[in-house]
Amino acid sequence: MVAKSASNFEELYIQGRWTPSTEHIEVSDLAEGGTFASVAAATPADAEDALAAAEEAEKMMRETTVVQRAKWVSAIADGIEERKEELAEVIVREAGKPISSARGEVDSAAERFRRAAEEARSLDGEYIEGTTEGHEGWRAIVRHEPMGTVLCITPYNYPLSTTALQVAPALAAGNAVILKPATKTPVSAAILAEIIVDAAPDLPDGAFGFVPGRASEIGDVLAGDDRINAIAMTGSSSAGKHVAKVSGMVELHMELGGNAPLVVFPDADLDAVATAAAKGSLKYAGQRCSAVSRILVQEDSHDDLVDRIDAEMDGWVAGDLFDPDTALGPLISEGQADWVEELIEDALDRGATLVRGGERDGQFVEPTLLADVPQDARIIHEEQFGPVVAVTTFDDEDEAMDIANGGDLGLDAAVFTSDYDRAMRVADRLEAGGVRINGAPSHGLGDIPFGGVKDSGIGREGIGYTIKAFSDRKSIIL
């Protein structure tokens, strides 16, 4: 592998070398305005080259050892930490994330690579004895082998840490990797590509490919190719369905859209609910698949809870994204701001009460609190990805479950109650991949499986879980 000489981001990484591109993506600076960087954009021909190189590299990757791969991903973690401030600044500018959150994301990415090394070392096989008549005396060894090539399609909202959650396990499992980052936030991925190249100089040529580009031009070329053995994707449900349609018989590992309900019963600690609701809804301006999207509370507690949430939202202020005290920034694009504004207006038109916020300035949408939101409002059923706290009511537990489970999404949910039996009963009834009791949805660094049901995804993310998902199991029968 050949190290890159300059960080201009105007090159692709294919076949073990940095390659100039004929096309580029202009990346907006969400902190100070204007254009932040120019990043190479792969053409369909470039994507074909990356696929061919990965196919050749698969053979060499199968011969690597766990020790080698653990060394690679550990060195990548070191490289991320060494460039922490540079990466944090990039995330602020390209994703519009406050600096305190951006630094946390860098730490998370480094830790995910470290955990991949640990999980790879602990991955073991099985020894099975025959237990059916006629197979007495049979012995079988079940071992893990690399799948081949993993395509990683990463999102704009966590452009480094989610990329780490895909790339680190794929490499640790011994696969070739092709990384296609989000078009809006490719710069942090470009730096990660530099780090990977420098940290793993003995990685076989073609085993890592970096092909930023427009999904409309190279998405189907990559996802629809038979040389891809697995696809890791984080994105919208509609994009996920499209990738699943064109991909054919591959291992799909998708974390898609969410519309997490937070169900509140009268015996809940309303101060704790208010804190969780504000943080769960407003962190990174709500642009998270696991964000709290709607709060369901019984009528008698509605007004009290709304007042407490309103007070809690006082601490969520916008400002200079490089100020550690800033909690809120802009949305990723004008189009996303249009969408959030549309959902707010729909809720108000249907009879919701505007408690605070509701105004918009370009890509910035004020932190907004909506009370008495009708159950037929679109914001109750559709993913918003914006800084809106929407509160609706229910009469009893059965109705709460009908509302919570009524849509097509089932990524996350939460329930607040002091009744243990009810907490466990409701957790069982909620149609979601994860349920948090007395807290906003949260999944850590990859030690807890994360994924959804219905249109919210396929499979479960998590360092160890993903390594196993990106490994084939071969049974050798003696």
N, C-alpha and C positions, 0 to 999 in steps of 0.2 A: 504494500500500500504506500502511496505517496502523500506526504503531508501537504496541506494547503499553505501557500506562502503568504497570503494576505486575506484579511477578513472583509472582502468587498461583497461577498454573498452572491456574486454574479456567475457562479459556476455550479454545475451539477456534479455529483460524485457517482460515477458509473465505471464498472470494470476495474476498480482499484485505482482510479485516477480522477483528478479534478478536470472537468470538461467544460469549456466555454459553451454558452447557450446563445441561440439566435433570438430568443424571446425573453422578456423579463416581466416581473410583477412589481408594480409600484406600491409600497406599503405606507399607509397613512400614519402620521404621528398623532396619536390621540391625546398626548400630554400637552404639546405645544403647537399643534397644527402643522399643516404642510405635509410634505413627503418625508418619511423617515429613512427609507432604504429602498434599494432596487435589488430584487432577488431573481435569480434565474428561474425561468419557466420551461419545464420540459415539454418537448413536442411528442407526438405519437411515436416518432422514430426513436427518440431518446428512451421512451418507456419500453419499446421493444428491445433496445440494447440492454437496459437494466434487467429485463426478464431473462434474456439469453445468458447474461453474465451470472445471474443468480442460479440458473439451472446448472451451469458448469461448476459453480462453487459448492453446490449441495454435496457433491462427492467428497470434496476435501473437508467440508464441515462435519460429515459423518465420521471422519477419522479423528476429529479433535477429541480431547478428553475433558472431563468435568473440571479437572484442575486448570487446564488452559482457559476454559470459558469463564470460570469463576475469577481467574486473574484478570481477564479482559473487563468484565463488568465492574469489578472492584476498582480498576484503574480509571474507568469511565466516571465512576462516582467521585474519585479524587479530582479528576479534571473539571467536573461540574462545580465542585466546591472551590477550586482555585479561581474560577471565573464567575463567582457568585454575583458580585456587584455588577459586572457587565451584563450578565443574564437578567438580573433583576431590572436593570434600566431598560433593557430591550422589551421585557414583558410589560412594563409600565407604558412604554410608547406604542407598541403594536397592539396590545390588548386593552389598554385603558384601565389597567388594574392599579390600585394604590400601592405605593412602594412597600408598605409593611406586608401586604398580601403577596406581592411579587417575590419578596425575599423568602417568605414561607414556602412558596411554590418551588423555588430553587432547592431549598433544603429537602423538601419532599421528594423531588426528582433524584437527588443524590442518594437518599436513603432507600429509594426503591431499587436502584441499581445494586446497592449493598445487600439488600434483602434477596435479590435475585441470586447473588453469589452464594448466600447461605442456603437458600432453597435448592439450588442446583446440587450442592454438596450433599444434601440430605435426601435427595431423590433416590429411592431404592426400588428394586423389583420385588417379585413374589416367587415363592417356591410352593407348588401345589402338588398334592398327592391325589391320584385317581380314587374316586369314591363311588363310582357306578359299576354295576356288575359287568364283568368282562374287561374292565380297565384296571383291575387290581394290579398293583405294582407299577402303574404308569407314574412318571414324574414329569412335572412341567416347570420350566423356568420362564417367568414373564418379565421381560425387560423393556425399558423405555428407549425409543429411538427417535431421532429428529424426524419431523414430518416432511421437511424439504424447504420450501420458501414461504415466508409469511409476509403478506402485504399489510402494512400498518397505515391506516387512514385516521389522522388525528384531528381534534377539534380546535377551534379558536379560543375557547374559554379557559382552558388549562393547557396552553401550547407546549409546556415543558414537562409538567408532572404526569399528564395523561400519556404523553409520548413515551416517557420512561416506563409507565405501567404496561405498555405494549412492547416496546423494543427490548427492554431488559430481559423479560422472561423468554422472548423469542430467541434471542442470542444465547441465553443461558441454557436453553434446551437443545442448542446445536443447529439451529436453522439459519438459512440465509434470510436476510431482511431487506425489504424495499420500503422505504419511508416516504409517504406522500403526505406532507403537512397541510393544514388548512391554508387556503389562499390568503386569508386576511392576516394570518400570523405566522409567516414562515421563517422569520429571522432567528427566533430562539432555536428552532429546529436546525437551521443552518449552522449555528454555533455548536449545537449538540453533534452534528455531523463532523465538524472539525475535531471536536473532543474525541469522538469515537475513532477517527482516523489516527490521531496522535497517540491515543491511549492503547490501541491494539494494532501495532504495526505489523504483527504477524497474522492478522486476520486475512484469510484467503481473498484474493482479488475477486470481486463480484459478490462476496458474502454480505456486504452492506452497500445498499444503493440509496442515494438521496435524490429524489426526483420531485421537487416542488413543481406545481403547475396547476392549471385550471382544470377542475373536475370535468367540465364540458368537453375538454380536449383529450385528456389522458385517463380519466376515471374508468371508463368502460374498457379501454385498452388493457389496463392493469387488472381490474377486477374480473374481467371476462376471459382471461387467458388461462389455458389448461396448465400452464407451468406454475401457477399459484396453488399452493396446497392448503393454506389457511389465510383467513382475513380477520384482522383485528380492527374494529371500527368503533369510534365514538362520534355520534352525530344525531341528526334529527331522525325521527321515525320514517319520514318519507324518503330520505336519502338512503336509510338502511334497507328499506323495502326494495329500492331500485338496485342496490348492490347485490342483495340476495337473489334478485331475479336474474341478473346477468352473470352471476358467479358460477353457477353449476355446482358440481359435487366437490365442494371444499368444506373444510372446518370453518364455520362462522362463529365469530366471537364478537358480539355487538352489544354495546351499551348505548341505548337510544333515548328518545324523549321521555320526559317525566311531568307529572302534574300532582305532586305530593300533597295529600290531605293531612291536616293536623286536626285530629278529632279530640274535642275537649268536653269532659263530663263535669257535672257540678261539683264533684268532690276534688277537683284538681287544684293545684297550687297556681292561682291565676298570675301571680308575679313571675313564676317560672315559665308559664305559658307565654306571657308577653315578651320576655327576654328571648325565648326560643323562636317565637313568631317573627320578631323584628330581625334577628340575626339570620334565621333561616330564609327569610324572604328578601333581605336587602344585601347580604354579602355578595360582593362583586356585582352589584346592581341587579341581583336576581338571575344573572346569566349562568345558571348551573342546572344541570339535569335533576339534581336532588334538592333543589330549592323548595321551600315551603310555598306552595302555590295557592292554597286556599285553607282557611281555618273554619272548621265546623264546630259550632258551639250551641248548647241548648239555650232556648230563648231567655230564660231567667238570668243567665250569666252574660248575655250578649253585651249589654251596655257597659257593665263593669269591665269586661275584658277589653272592649274597644278603648275605653279610657286609659287603661294600663298600657296597651300597645301604643297608643298615641304618645303617652309620656316617654315610653322606651325609645321611640323613634327620634326624640330630641337629640340623642347622641349620634345619630347617623347624618353626618354633615359632609357636604361636597367641598372641594377646594383643590389646591395644588396637589397633583398626584404624587409628587416627590416629597410631600410633607407627611411624616409618619402618623400625624393625627388625622389625616384625611381618610374617611371611611367609604366615600362614594365617588364613582367616576362616571364617565359617559357610557352609553351603550356602544356596541361594536360598529354600528353603521346607522345611517339615516333610515334604511329600510327596517331595521330592527326597532328603532324608535317609532316609526310609523305603525308597526304591528302592535306595540304596547299601547300606544295612544288609541288605536282602534278598539282594543279590548276594554280600556277604561271607559271610552265613550259608549260602548255597547252596554256596559254594566250600568252606567248612569241613565242611559235612555230607558232601561228596563226597570228603574226605580231604586237603584243603589244610592246610598248617601255618601257624599264626598266629605271625609273628615279632615283630611289634609292632603296637600300636594295636588297632583293632577295636571300641573303645567309642564310644558316642554320647551326646551331651547336647543334646537338642532338635534344632536345625538344625546343630549342630557335630558332625562325624564326625572322630575322631582320624585323623591320617595313618597309614595301615595298610599293612603289608608282608605279603603272602601268598607262601609258598614251596611248591614241589611241587604247584602247582595242577593238578588233572587236566584233560585236554583237553576233557572234556565239561562242565566247569563253565560256567555261564551267563556269568560275567564274561569268559571267553575269547572269547565270540561276540557279546555284547550291549554296547551303549554304556552306560557307567556314569555319567559326569559326577560323579565323586567322587574324594576323595584316597586312592586305593588303588593300590599297586604290586603287580601280580600276575605272578608268575614261574612259567613252565612250561618243560618240556624237550622236545627233539626229538632223534632219532637221527642224521639226515643232512639234507642240503640239500633233498632231495625232500620229506621229511616236514615240514620247516620251511615249505616253500611250501604244502603242503596245509593246514597249520594257519592260516597267515597269510591265505590266500585263501579259507578255508572259509566265511566268513559272508556276509551280504548287504551289508556296508558296505565301502567302498573309498575313503576320503578321503585318508588319509596312511599312510605306513609309513617305517621306518628300518632300515638294516643297518649293523652294525659288523664290520669285518674289515680287516686290513692287506693283503689280497690284492686288487689292483686288478681283475683279471679276474673274480674272484668277486663283487666289489662291483657291477660293471656287469651281470654275468649275473643276479644276484639282483634288482637294480633292474628289469631287463627283465621278470623273471618275476612280480614283485609286482603284484597287481591293485589299484592305487591311483592316485589323481590326482597324487600327489606322493611322491617317495621321497628321503629325506635319507640321505646316506652319512656315517657316523661323527659323527652329531649327532642331536638330537631334532628332530622336524618343526618347521619354521619357514618363514614366507613373506614376512616384511618388510612394507613399507607398501603394496604393491600393484604393485611392479615385476615380480614373478614371478607367473604365473597360478596361481590357487588354486581347486580344486574337486575333485569326486570322480567315481567310477564306481559302477556298480550303484546301490544305494539311497542313495548319499551325495551325489547332486545332479545338476544339469544345467548345463552351461556352466562358465565359468571367471571368477572374480573377479580384479580387478586394474584399476588406474585406466585405463590405456590400453585394455586388453582390454574393459573394461566400457563405455567411451565408444563403441567400435566396435560392441559388442553392442547398444547402445541407439540405434544409427543405422541408418537404411535406406540401401541403396546404389541410386542411380538411374543408369541408363545412358542417356546422351544420344548418339544415333547420328547422325553427320553423313554 
